[in-house]
Amino acid sequence: MAIDAPLLLSLQPVGYEPIYVDIRYHAFEWYRPLADFPTTATTVLVETEPTTNNAPPLFELPAQNLDNLLWTIGLNAFDGAPASWLRPGDRYRLRRWPNFTEMDHTVEHLQLTAMLGQAHLSIDELAKATHAHHVAATRIINAFSLMNILDISDAPADPTAQSAPAPTTKMTGLFGRLRKRLGL
């Protein structure tokens, strides 16, 4: 069911202060650093309130970028299983690169992301191509789907196409991959 009116959200993990979200501005406010977000929260109270596009912001802007919160939730929620809205057989490709300068991430996150920038891949294909654990591939797909930066295809893999190359160990790190991509 689609909701035509913009919403304000309040997310409150048990034992923590509420996190306020104003979707119109792609922003959130929390009185703690995002590193304090509970990674094993079992209960989160979610409240919504309709608003209008011309209503004042819920909090002083600029606030924190909502992608950072969605990234954190996507990596930690769902207990390593695919989010309920992800369909078996779907394949994913990045529509835009996330701003990792603002988000806690690992080298594995960068490898998974780089692979998703090259082709539509299922979670299984992504894990296999990057030699990552299936749960790690699932978590990153969950996060990127919450951030709404994935192109989703239900087309099956082309069996005649070459599989996506696995990351090499000769040139490691972000700069190594950039050099390789630029042919340097």
C-alpha positions in Angstrom: 0.0 0.0 0.0 1.5 3.3 -1.0 1.1 6.4 1.2 0.7 9.7 -0.7 1.6 12.0 2.2 5.2 12.3 3.5 5.9 10.8 6.9 7.8 11.6 10.0 9.1 8.6 11.9 10.3 7.8 15.3 12.3 4.7 15.9 13.0 3.7 19.5 15.0 0.6 20.3 14.2 -0.6 23.8 16.5 1.1 26.3 17.4 3.9 23.9 16.2 7.4 23.1 14.1 7.8 20.0 15.7 8.3 16.6 13.7 11.0 14.6 13.5 10.7 10.8 12.2 13.3 8.4 12.0 11.5 5.1 11.3 14.7 3.2 14.9 15.9 3.9 16.5 12.4 3.9 17.7 13.2 7.4 17.6 11.9 10.9 18.5 13.1 14.4 19.6 11.0 17.3 21.3 12.3 20.5 23.9 9.5 20.4 26.6 8.7 17.9 25.4 6.2 15.3 28.2 3.8 16.6 26.0 3.4 19.7 23.1 1.9 17.6 22.2 -1.4 19.1 23.2 -4.2 16.6 21.1 -6.8 18.4 17.9 -4.8 19.2 15.0 -7.3 19.5 12.3 -4.7 19.9 12.0 -1.3 18.2 9.0 0.9 18.6 8.1 2.6 15.3 5.7 5.5 15.2 4.7 7.4 12.1 3.1 10.8 11.7 1.8 12.2 8.4 3.1 15.6 7.5 3.0 17.9 4.4 5.8 18.9 2.1 5.6 22.5 3.3 5.6 21.8 7.0 8.7 22.8 8.9 11.4 20.2 9.4 11.1 17.9 12.4 14.5 19.0 13.6 17.1 21.6 12.8 18.7 21.0 9.4 21.1 19.9 8.2 20.9 16.8 10.3 22.5 13.4 9.8 22.2 11.8 6.4 19.5 9.1 6.5 21.6 6.8 4.3 23.9 6.3 7.3 21.1 5.1 9.5 19.6 2.9 6.8 23.1 1.4 6.2 23.4 0.6 9.9 20.0 -0.9 10.2 20.3 -2.9 7.0 23.6 -4.5 8.1 22.3 -5.4 11.5 18.6 -6.2 11.2 17.0 -9.4 9.8 19.6 -11.6 11.6 21.6 -12.2 8.5 18.6 -13.4 6.4 17.2 -11.5 3.4 14.8 -8.7 4.3 11.2 -9.7 3.9 10.7 -7.6 0.8 13.5 -9.2 -1.2 12.3 -11.9 -3.5 14.2 -15.2 -4.2 15.7 -15.1 -7.7 16.1 -11.3 -7.9 19.4 -9.9 -9.0 20.8 -6.6 -7.9 23.1 -3.9 -9.3 24.1 -0.5 -7.8 22.4 2.5 -9.3 24.8 4.8 -7.4 27.8 4.4 -5.2 27.1 5.0 -1.5 29.1 7.6 0.4 31.4 5.4 2.4 33.2 8.5 3.8 30.3 8.9 6.2 29.5 5.2 6.9 31.4 2.6 9.0 32.6 0.0 6.5 35.1 -2.7 5.9 37.2 -3.8 3.0 34.8 -6.6 2.4 31.9 -4.0 2.1 34.0 -2.2 -0.6 34.6 -5.5 -2.5 31.0 -6.4 -2.4 30.0 -2.9 -3.5 32.5 -2.9 -6.3 31.1 -6.2 -7.6 27.5 -4.8 -7.4 28.6 -1.9 -9.6 29.6 -4.2 -12.4 26.6 -6.5 -13.0 23.2 -7.7 -11.8 24.0 -10.4 -9.3 21.9 -12.6 -6.9 23.0 -12.8 -3.3 24.5 -16.2 -4.1 26.4 -14.9 -7.2 27.7 -11.9 -5.2 29.0 -14.1 -2.4 30.6 -16.5 -4.8 32.2 -13.8 -7.0 33.8 -12.0 -4.0 34.5 -15.1 -1.9 32.5 -13.6 0.8 30.3 -15.4 3.3 26.6 -15.6 2.1 25.5 -13.7 5.3 27.8 -10.8 4.4 26.4 -10.6 0.9 22.9 -10.7 2.3 23.5 -8.0 4.8 24.9 -5.6 2.2 21.9 -6.2 -0.1 19.6 -5.5 2.8 21.4 -2.3 3.5 21.5 -1.1 -0.1 17.8 -2.0 -0.6 16.9 0.1 2.4 19.0 3.0 1.0 17.0 2.5 -2.3 20.2 2.5 -4.4 19.7 -0.9 -6.1 18.4 -1.7 -9.5 16.5 -5.0 -9.2 16.1 -7.5 -12.0 14.2 -10.7 -12.0 15.9 -11.9 -15.2 17.9 -15.1 -14.7 21.6 -15.1 -15.1 22.8 -15.5 -18.7 24.6 -18.9 -18.8 26.6 -17.9 -21.8 27.9 -14.7 -20.2 31.3 -14.8 -18.5 31.0 -14.8 -14.7 32.1 -11.6 -13.0 35.8 -11.7 -12.2 36.8 -12.2 -8.6 38.8 -9.5 -7.0 42.5 -9.9 -7.4 45.1 -10.0 -4.7 47.8 -8.3 -6.7 46.4 -4.8 -6.4 44.6 -4.6 -3.1 42.6 -1.7 -1.7 40.6 1.0 -3.2 43.5 2.6 -5.0 44.6 -0.7 -6.5 41.2 -1.3 -7.9 41.1 2.3 -9.3 44.5 1.9 -10.9 43.4 -1.4 -12.5 40.1 0.1 -13.7 42.1 3.0 -15.3 44.6 0.6 -16.8 47.6 2.0 -14.8 
